[in-house]
């Protein structure tokens, strides 16, 4: 795989969306992950910086943009630097019905 790409299951594990890489792969193969709006069941799918990943978890759905590719599964603050949540940022784009 090219240096500017990383396997989807590996990235999910590095970013701490799954406790193990096996669980990350199972999350993808079970159909709970979308890459750039397209449902994927291929855990080896290449992820690049700027890609948007949608993850359907048990109690929430997360939409994140890949900001970095991990070198290892480090502590949570290090993992947090690998992505930016789009859920909260896009909340401001919804128009307020009171303001028209």
PyMOL commands that set and color helices and strands:
alter all, ss='L'
color gray80, all
select helices_A, chain A and resi 8-14+21-29+76-80+87-93+97-99
alter helices_A, ss='H'
color red, helices_A
select strands_A, chain A and resi 5-7+33-35+38-39+46-48+52-56+61-66+83-85
alter strands_A, ss='S'
color yellow, strands_A
deselect
rebuild
show_as cartoon
